[in-house]
């Protein structure tokens, strides 16, 4: 065995010490980045019409399927806002279009959770529990992600906050979270109608009668209630956005915030560039604008994910609306986002391309998007993502490159 000379020994020790210091610095940098990052998750309850929010006006089958709900291409009167020459944004989403131009918005289309039925309650449960089946888990994937980050670390603060009347399943579980409720109760009409509609879904007669009644009611009420509803939602979302920003701005506050939006179950009189859906998209878009303004410099390290339980039918129904579908759209916006892109393996809208002959066919697993965000933004380990956060999801590979380097 060769004897090391003193100079060689010192050089080897220096290299070892340097390697140890480098490893420590990298670990410290990763922890610091994780602590600096902020994440907001917005649940869009009721099944957002992704073909309206992100119209594929370049698809030759789009206008024929959507009929009076079809948006005209960018540049036309009340046309879609331009994205990439094939997809656009609904004209009510001016803030998100600005974020896209600034490289702070990525749009996902033909995306879905593993759920393939059309029940709001079961679909939302799968969206929140992170498993393949409804009611399979009693905790939420985001809470389990927080728990994996908290493991081995002692923190005097809750890492997450739920904003609303209740803590959603998404945020329930082993990790400690806090909650905040608006000063006034939110209107119950949207949520109540969604529940009744879901109960009637299996009965064709009752389902049709309810849709007819809602359509007649909307016609009788005219535009004024729609405007009032939009103003009410705008005020509510602005209040929640300000509260979320207040929590996330604090260096000793939560890193993650979650809140609900409702009213996306547009069975009747959905509208096109104007109308019921346009008003709700306006309120959401303004709420996101408020969030960015209130976060200030913290926006640069924030990512906001918006997702819904499933999409809506490709074709319109008999009451100028859309019914429960499958493939949907999702959004990732924020100063930490590597945006200015639409990510979609587009399946097409011809009759042979539709899922079960009626829905946009999903080609991207929502869990792949969520894994990518959690891995790159919060630095949740691959092992935790596979074993605890999204069990039985090995086939859903993380989408890479979603966050700024």
N, C-alpha and C positions, 0 to 999 in steps of 0.2 A: 504494500500500500504506500503510495507516494505521500510524503509529509508536506503539508502546505507551508509555504514560506509566510512570514508575518505579513508581507505586502499583499499576497494573494488572499490571506485570511481576512484582512481588513477590507479588501475590495469586495469579496463575497458577502461579508457582513453588511457593507454599505448597500449592495444590490438588494439583499434580503430586506433590509430596513426600508429601502426605497419602495420595494414592492408592497410591503405591509402598509406604508403610508399612502401609497397610491390606491390600494384596495380600500383603506379606511376613508380616503377622500371621496372615492367614487360612491361608497355606501352612504356617506354623509350627504353628498350632492343629490343622490336619489331620494333620500329621506326629506331633504329640504325642498326638492321639486314637488314631491308628493304633498307636503304640508302647504306649499304655496298654491297648488292647483285648486280650482273651485269648479264644481259640477252642479248643474241644475237639470232635473228631469221633469218634463212636463207631460202628464198623462192626458191624452186627448180622448176622453170617454165618449162613446157613442158611435165610433167608426167613421173617421174622416174620409170624405170622398177624395182620394188621392188623384183621380183623373180630373178633378175640378181644381184642386189646390196646385197641382203640377201638371197642367194639360200637355199631353204629347201631340201637339197640333201637327207635327210632321208625320204622324202615322196616318196612312191613307184610310184606315177604318175609323178614325176618331170621330169625325164630324157626323158620319152616318149613325153611329151608335148613340151619340150624345144628343143628337137632334137639337131641340131648343136650349139644352144646357151647354152646348158646345161653345167654347170661347174662340173668338177669331184670333188669327195669328198676330204677333207683335206688329205694330204700325197701323193696324186697322182701328176704327173707332171702338173703344172699350175692349181692346185686344189684350191678350196675355202680355205680361212683362217678359222680355227676352232673357233666355239663359244661354243655350248653346246651339241654337238653330233647329233643334228638334223639340226640346222641352221648353216650356215657359212657366211663369208663376202667375197665379191669379192676380188680377189688377189691384186687389185689396191689400196685397202684401208688399207694399213699397219699402218698408224697412228691411225686410228679408232680401229684396232685390238689391238694395244698397249694400247690404252685408255681402251678398254674392259678388258684387263688383269690387268690394274691398278685399276679397279673398278670405272672408270670414264665415261663409256658408257653404256646406256640402249638402246636397239633396240626394236622397236615396229613393229609388222607385222600384216597383214590383217587389216590395219587401214584405215579409210576414213573419210572425212567430210560428212555432210548430203547429199551432192550432188550425184545424181545417173545418170546423163546424161554424155555426153562425149565431151563437148565443152570446149576447153582450157579457153576461156574468161569467160564463166559462172562459170566454176570450180574454177578458180583463184579468181573470185569475191567472191564466197562463202567462200573459204579458208581465204580471207582477211577481209570480212565484219563481219564474225562471226555469221551470221544468217542461217536460213534454206534454203533461196531462193536467187538466184542471183539478184543483183541490188536492194535488199530490203532495204539496208542501205547505206548511203553516207559517213559513217565513218568506221574506222577499229577497230577490237576488241582490238588490242594492244594499240591504242591511247586511247580508252575508259578506258582501265585498268589503263593507266597512269593518266588519268583525275581523276579517283576514288582515286588514291594515292595522287594527288595534292590537292584534296578538303580539305579546311581548313588549308592548309599549304602554307606559302608564301616562294617561292624559287626564287633566282635571276638567276637560270640556267634553260635551257631546259632539260627535263628528258630523251629525246630520240634523236637519230640521225639516219637519213636515208642516206645510202651511195650508190650513183649511180646517174644516169642522172635525175631521177625523184623521187619524194616522193611517194611511193606506197600507195594504198588505206589503207593497214594495219596500216600506221602511220598517216593517215589524220583524223582530228576530233578536239575536243575541247581542248585537251592538247597541250601546246606549244612544238614544236620539232624543231630541226635544221637539216641541210642537208649538205652533202659534195659530190663533184663530182670528179671522177678521172681526172687526167691531160689530158688524151686523151679519145676521144669517143670510146666506145666499138664497136667491129664489129657487124654489123647488120644482118649478114647472117642467123644465127640461129633463131633469133626472126622473121625475115621476112618470112623465110620458114615455121615456125610454124603457122603464121597467114594465109599464103596461104593454107597450108594443112588443117587448120580448115575451111576455106571458101569452100574448095573442098570436105569436108567430106561427105556432103549429096548427092553428085553425084558420083555414083560408078565408072563411066567411067573416069571422070577427076581425081578422087582420085587414081585410079589404074595407070593412065598414069603418074601422078606426082611421085608416088612411084617408078615406073619403071625408070623414068628419073633420079631420085636421085640415084637409085641403079647403073644404067649405069655410071653415073658421078663419083660415088665413085670408081667403078672398073677401069675406065679410069685414074683417078688421082693417084691411088695406095696409098702407105703408107706415102709418104712424106708430103702431105697436112695434113694428120691426125696428124703427129708428129708436124708440124708447128702450127696447131690449138691447140694442147695440150700445147705447149710452150706458146702460146699467152694467153690462159686461165689461165695457171699457173701464169704468170706474172701479169695478171689482178687481180686474186684472192689474190695473195700475196700483191699487192698494197692496195687493199681494206682491207685485214686483218690487215696490219700495221696501216692503218688509223683508223680502228675500235678500235684497241688496244690503239692507241694514245688518243682517246676520253675517253675510258673507264678506263684507268689508272688514270686519273686525279680525285682527290677527289672532285673537284668542277665541274666535267664534267658530261655528260649524264650517266644514269644507263643502258640504253637500246640502242642497235644498230640493224639495219635491213639492209640486202642487198640481192640482187637477184643473182641467178645463172641460166644459160640458157643452151639450147641444149639437153634437156632430151627427146625430141620427136623423138624417134628412130624407125621410120617406116621401114627403109631399112638399110641393112648391119650393124646391131647393134654390132655384134661381141660377143665374149665370154670372155675368159681370156685376149684376146688382141683385138684391134680394136677401133671403134668409141666410144662406151660407156666406155671402159676401160680407154681411154685417158681422158675423161671428169671426170671420178671418180678419176683418178690420180691427176688432177688439183685441184679438190675440196679437196681431202685428204691432199695435200700439203698446200693448203690455210688454212685448220684447224690447221695443224701443226705450220704454221707461226703465226697464231693467238695465240696459246698457248705460243709460245716462246716470242712473243712481249708483251703479257700481264704480263709475269713474275709472281710475287706473287699474282697479281689480279686474275690469273686463278683459284686460290683456292676458290674464291667466285663467280665464273662465271658458267652459264649454257648456252649451245648453243642448240637450237632446229632447226632441219632441217626437212622440210615437203614439200610435193608436192600436186598438185591439185587433182590427182587421179592416179591410177596405170595403168598397161598395160595388154593386153590379156595374158592369161596363155600359150596359144600355139603360136608358131611362124607363121608369115604370108608367103606369096609367095615370098617376097623379102628379106628374111632372117632378118626380123625385127619383131617388135610387134606393135599392134595397140592400140588405146585408150581403157583403161579398167576401173576397179573400185578399188578393194582393193590394198593397197600400203604398203610401209615401211616408217617409220619415225625414227629419231634419236634424242637422248638427250645426250649430251656430255659436260663434264666440271669438274673442280675440286670440284664443289659444288654438283655434282650428285652422288646419291647412285646407282652405276652402276654394271657392270659385269653381266648383266641379259638380256635375251630376254623375252619380255612380249607379248604373243600371245595366243589367243584362236584359235588354228589352225583349219580351216574348212576342210582342205584336198583338193586334186587336182583331185579327180576322177570326171568323167563326171557329176554324180549326185550332186556333191558338189559345182560345179562352179556356179557363179552368172550368170543367163541368159545363162547358158551353155557355157560361154566363158571367164569369168573373175574370179580372186581370190575373193571369197566372203568376204566382210568386216565384222569383228566381234567386232571391237573396234572403238568407236567414237573418232575422233581426238580431239574433244572438251573436252573429259574426260582427255586426256593427258595434254592439255593446261591449263585446270582448275587446275589440280594437281600442275603444275609448278608455275602458278601464285599465288596459295594459299600458297604453302610451301616456295617458293623462294622469291617472292616479297611481300607476306602477303596481297594480295588483299582479301577483305572480301568476305564471302560466299554470302552475300546479293548483293554486286556489281557484282559478277560473274554471278549470276542468273538473275538479273534485267537489267543490262546495258551492261556488257561485252559480254555475250552470251545469248541473249534473247531466250525464248522458248527452253531451253536446260535442263529442269528439269530431263529428262530421262538420260542425259549424266552425270553420277556421277563422281566426280573427282577421278583420279587414285591416291592412297595414297602411301606414302613412296618413292617418286621419288628423294627427295633431302636428303643429309646428315643431320643428326640431329645436 
